[in-house]
Amino acid sequence: METIQSMFKHLHWANQQILETLQNSKENKQANNLFSHILHAENVWYTRLKGADSSHLPIWSEVSVESCVEMVNQNHHNYDELLSTLSNSNLDQLVSYKNSNGTKFDNSIRDILTHVALHGQYHRGQINQLLRAANKEPISVDYILFRR
């Protein structure tokens, strides 16, 4: 549990770093779209972890940077609350859900939480690539920097 909790603290810190940069930069539609995708996906997975239907939730939907502020805060609150109720013994419990195509899957809570933490980092790298192409300094969101 300690590693997963640390990964989610990093996730929130990294989201905050990206959000701050996007708020203080000239609008970059592609970067905003990728960031909102990270936040939408976090919400979709949280909904699945809670045992609810996520089919009505967007995964790719353009939202303003201002709306991302609320999404970052809500996702942080949701995962903080969820992680506070889990123990090591819960992590191997299976969650049944349907993906966005309606296909049914079963994965452990541990695998889903690990996926959520890693998924965002992948797209943050894409955002940094877009920022660099726009002559902006990329945001260092490496885990080790967070831990330092």
Contacts in CASP RR format, 6 or more apart in sequence:
PFRMAT RR
TARGET T0000
AUTHOR 0000-0000-0000
METHOD contacts of the structure
MODEL  1
METIQSMFKHLHWANQQILETLQNSKENKQANNLFSHILHAENVWYTRLK
GADSSHLPIWSEVSVESCVEMVNQNHHNYDELLSTLSNSNLDQLVSYKNS
NGTKFDNSIRDILTHVALHGQYHRGQINQLLRAANKEPISVDYILFRR
1 83 0 8 1.000
1 86 0 8 1.000
1 87 0 8 1.000
1 88 0 8 1.000
1 91 0 8 1.000
4 83 0 8 1.000
4 91 0 8 1.000
4 110 0 8 1.000
4 113 0 8 1.000
4 114 0 8 1.000
4 117 0 8 1.000
5 83 0 8 1.000
6 147 0 8 1.000
7 113 0 8 1.000
7 114 0 8 1.000
7 117 0 8 1.000
7 143 0 8 1.000
8 79 0 8 1.000
8 80 0 8 1.000
8 83 0 8 1.000
8 113 0 8 1.000
8 117 0 8 1.000
9 146 0 8 1.000
10 117 0 8 1.000
10 143 0 8 1.000
10 146 0 8 1.000
10 147 0 8 1.000
11 42 0 8 1.000
11 79 0 8 1.000
11 116 0 8 1.000
11 117 0 8 1.000
11 120 0 8 1.000
11 121 0 8 1.000
12 72 0 8 1.000
12 75 0 8 1.000
12 76 0 8 1.000
12 79 0 8 1.000
13 141 0 8 1.000
13 146 0 8 1.000
14 120 0 8 1.000
14 121 0 8 1.000
14 124 0 8 1.000
14 141 0 8 1.000
14 146 0 8 1.000
15 38 0 8 1.000
15 39 0 8 1.000
15 72 0 8 1.000
15 75 0 8 1.000
15 76 0 8 1.000
16 72 0 8 1.000
17 139 0 8 1.000
17 140 0 8 1.000
17 141 0 8 1.000
18 35 0 8 1.000
18 124 0 8 1.000
18 127 0 8 1.000
18 139 0 8 1.000
18 141 0 8 1.000
19 35 0 8 1.000
19 65 0 8 1.000
19 68 0 8 1.000
19 69 0 8 1.000
19 72 0 8 1.000
21 131 0 8 1.000
21 136 0 8 1.000
21 139 0 8 1.000
22 28 0 8 1.000
22 31 0 8 1.000
22 32 0 8 1.000
22 35 0 8 1.000
22 65 0 8 1.000
22 68 0 8 1.000
23 65 0 8 1.000
23 69 0 8 1.000
25 131 0 8 1.000
25 134 0 8 1.000
25 136 0 8 1.000
26 134 0 8 1.000
27 65 0 8 1.000
28 130 0 8 1.000
28 131 0 8 1.000
28 134 0 8 1.000
29 62 0 8 1.000
30 130 0 8 1.000
31 127 0 8 1.000
31 130 0 8 1.000
31 131 0 8 1.000
32 62 0 8 1.000
32 63 0 8 1.000
32 64 0 8 1.000
32 65 0 8 1.000
32 68 0 8 1.000
33 60 0 8 1.000
33 62 0 8 1.000
34 123 0 8 1.000
34 126 0 8 1.000
34 127 0 8 1.000
34 130 0 8 1.000
35 65 0 8 1.000
35 68 0 8 1.000
35 123 0 8 1.000
35 127 0 8 1.000
36 61 0 8 1.000
36 62 0 8 1.000
36 63 0 8 1.000
36 67 0 8 1.000
36 68 0 8 1.000
36 71 0 8 1.000
37 59 0 8 1.000
37 60 0 8 1.000
37 123 0 8 1.000
38 119 0 8 1.000
38 120 0 8 1.000
38 123 0 8 1.000
38 124 0 8 1.000
39 68 0 8 1.000
39 71 0 8 1.000
39 72 0 8 1.000
39 75 0 8 1.000
40 57 0 8 1.000
40 58 0 8 1.000
40 59 0 8 1.000
40 60 0 8 1.000
40 61 0 8 1.000
40 71 0 8 1.000
41 59 0 8 1.000
41 116 0 8 1.000
41 119 0 8 1.000
41 120 0 8 1.000
42 75 0 8 1.000
42 79 0 8 1.000
42 116 0 8 1.000
42 120 0 8 1.000
43 57 0 8 1.000
43 71 0 8 1.000
43 74 0 8 1.000
43 75 0 8 1.000
43 78 0 8 1.000
44 54 0 8 1.000
44 57 0 8 1.000
44 59 0 8 1.000
44 100 0 8 1.000
45 54 0 8 1.000
45 112 0 8 1.000
45 115 0 8 1.000
45 116 0 8 1.000
46 75 0 8 1.000
46 78 0 8 1.000
46 79 0 8 1.000
46 82 0 8 1.000
47 53 0 8 1.000
47 54 0 8 1.000
47 57 0 8 1.000
48 54 0 8 1.000
48 95 0 8 1.000
48 97 0 8 1.000
48 112 0 8 1.000
49 82 0 8 1.000
49 95 0 8 1.000
49 109 0 8 1.000
49 112 0 8 1.000
49 113 0 8 1.000
50 82 0 8 1.000
51 95 0 8 1.000
51 97 0 8 1.000
53 98 0 8 1.000
54 97 0 8 1.000
54 98 0 8 1.000
55 98 0 8 1.000
55 100 0 8 1.000
55 102 0 8 1.000
59 100 0 8 1.000
63 71 0 8 1.000
79 116 0 8 1.000
86 109 0 8 1.000
90 109 0 8 1.000
91 108 0 8 1.000
91 109 0 8 1.000
91 110 0 8 1.000
91 113 0 8 1.000
92 108 0 8 1.000
92 109 0 8 1.000
92 110 0 8 1.000
93 108 0 8 1.000
93 109 0 8 1.000
94 106 0 8 1.000
94 107 0 8 1.000
94 108 0 8 1.000
95 106 0 8 1.000
95 107 0 8 1.000
95 108 0 8 1.000
95 109 0 8 1.000
95 112 0 8 1.000
96 104 0 8 1.000
96 105 0 8 1.000
96 106 0 8 1.000
97 104 0 8 1.000
97 105 0 8 1.000
97 106 0 8 1.000
97 107 0 8 1.000
98 104 0 8 1.000
98 105 0 8 1.000
99 105 0 8 1.000
107 115 0 8 1.000
121 141 0 8 1.000
121 143 0 8 1.000
124 139 0 8 1.000
124 141 0 8 1.000
125 138 0 8 1.000
125 141 0 8 1.000
127 139 0 8 1.000
128 138 0 8 1.000
128 139 0 8 1.000
128 141 0 8 1.000
129 138 0 8 1.000
131 137 0 8 1.000
131 138 0 8 1.000
131 139 0 8 1.000
132 138 0 8 1.000
END
